[in-house]
Amino acid sequence: MLGEQALNLIKELERNPDIIPPYNDDLMKRCIEEIKSLYQQNINSLAELNAGRVGAEHASLLQARHAAIERTKRCMLAYIYHRQQRLKRYRWDYGGVLPSTIKVCLCEAEVRWFHEYCKNLADFQSGLGESGSCGVDLTVNMEPPKSLFVQVMCVKDYDEFETSDGTRYLLKKNSLHSLPRQDCEHLIRQGILELV
């Protein structure tokens, strides 16, 4: 049946909604061969139609083949697109290095695309923030904060710390504070404060 192989590509993705299945190169090649075959049949039928050797009823056959070609192409593009969306999600979940269990399921073009996506994301992030800074890491804090203030404990003596609203805190080892999240995040990353 026409387009059945392309539909199998889509079904393969639907059967595996949470993982990326191995790239089905064989099925993709069969879809391409089907498209080439239908296209060649259309060229031959069109030549016969123009020469007057067949009746006008063959025009509907041409349209049916063309619709089958378009449907197969759409299914193939959907297969590639949804795999790409999963790769994007993996970048945000796992960072720039994919686990080997995922990497073996990708074709060479997908691996190249993933590395290019990581590079573009890193370039974009390094351009964010104040001039002279290292940029902003968009992959941290993927969930919005539940509150603007966080409870923190000072792990080591730091001296005086001023928040963006001008309030000053003396950060001594083992002292507890309720600080604005945006002001103390860099101290948490440095290991001076830890969330309680």
N, C-alpha and C positions, 0 to 999 in steps of 0.2 A: 504494500500500500504506500502511496506517495506521502512523504513527510513523516512516516512512522519512526524512522531512525532519529530524526531531529526531535520528535516528541519524547523519545527515550532519553535524550540528553536532559530535558527538563525534568522528567520523572526521576532521573538519577539524583538531581539536586534536591527534589522534594523529599526523597527517601532519606536524605541525610541533612536535615535542617541545621544541625548544630556543628557539623564538621564540614571540612572541604574534602570531597571524595577525590580519588586519583583522577588526574586529567585524562579524559577518554579520547585519546588521539585517534584510535581506530574508528570510533563512531563519528568523530568529526571528519575524518578523511572519507568515510562512506557518504556522509551528507554532501561533501564537496563533489564527489563523483556523481551523486544523484542530480545535483544542480547542473553540472556540466552535461550530463546525458539529456536532461529535460531541455536545456538551452539548445543543444544541437538538434534535438527533435523539432523544436520550434523553428529553428533556422531552416531546416529541410521542409517543414510544412508550409512555412511562409513563402519559400521559393516555389513550391508546387502551386500554392494558392495564387501567387502573382502570375505564374505561367498559365493559369487556367486549367490545370490538369485535375484539380479537385474542386468541389463545390464550396459555397460560402459556409456550409455547416461546419467546416473545419476551423473556422474562425473561433467558434466557441471552444474547440479543443485547444487552440492556441492560448486562449484566455485562461483555461483551466490549468494548463501547464505553467503558465506565467504565475498564476496565483499560488501554485504548489512551490515554485521557486522562491517566491517572496516569503511564504510561510516558513519554509526551511531556513532561509536566511535569518528571519526574525527569531526563530528558536535557537539558532546557533549564536546569534548576538546576545540573546537573553542568557544563555548558558555562560558565555564569557563575562557578561556584565555582572551576574550574580556571584560568580567566583571572585571577581574583582572586588565587589562589595564585602565579601567575607575576608579577603586579604586586608582591606582597609581596617575592618574591625579587629583583625588579629594584630595589626600594627599598634592600635591603641591599647589592646589587652596585653600583648607580650613585649612590646617595645620593638626595637629595630632588628632583633635576632629571633627568627622563627624557630620553634622546636623542630627537631629532625623528623618527628612523626608527621608534621605538616609539610615540611619542605619536600619530602619524597613524593608528595601528592601533586606537586606543581610541575608544570611544563617549564622549559627554559625561558620562554617569553614572560611567564608570570613571575618567575624569580627576578628577572631583569626589571619588570615593572615595579615589583615590591621594593627593590633597592632604590630605584629612581623616586618612588613615592616617599621613602624614608629620607632621602637626600633633600627633596623639595620641602618636606615638613621641617627638617632641621634648619634649612636656609630660612624658611619663613619665621620659625621661632626665634632664630638669632637676630632677626631684624626687628622684633618686638621689644618694647621696654624703653627705658631711658638710654640716651646715647652713652656709650662707654660701658654699658652693662652687658652681661652675657646673653641677654634675651629672656624670654619667658618660656618655661617648659609647660606646654599645654597638656601634656599627658599626666601631670600630677593633679590631684584633687578633681577627679572626673565627676564626682558627686557634689552638688551644691552644699554649702555648709548648713547645718541645722540651726546654728545661731551665729551671731556676729562675734561673740566672745567665747573663748575657750579657757578651760581650767588647765593650768600648766604648773609643773614643779621645776624649780631651777636645779639642774644637775651639778653645776659647778659655779663658783663665784664669778660674777660678770661685772659688777659695779653698777652704775646707774644706767637705766634704760628709759628713753623718752618715746612715748607713742605719738601718733600723728596728730592727736588732739592737744598735745602739750603736757599731758600727765606724765609724771616721772615715777619710776619704780626702782627700788634698790633690789637687785637680783643677787641674793645670797644663796649659797648651797642649801638645798632642802626647803626653801621657802615656796609657798603656794601663792599663785596669783590668778586673777581672772583678767585676761588681756584680749584686746581686739585681735582676731585671727590674722588679719592682713598685716598687722604690725609685728607679730611674733613668729610668723612662718619661717623667716630666714634663720631665726635663732633656734627653732626646732630642727631645721635641716642641719645646722652646725653642731647640734648635740648639746647646746647650752640649756635648752628647755626641753621638757618632754610632756606630752599630753597625759593628763590624769584621768 
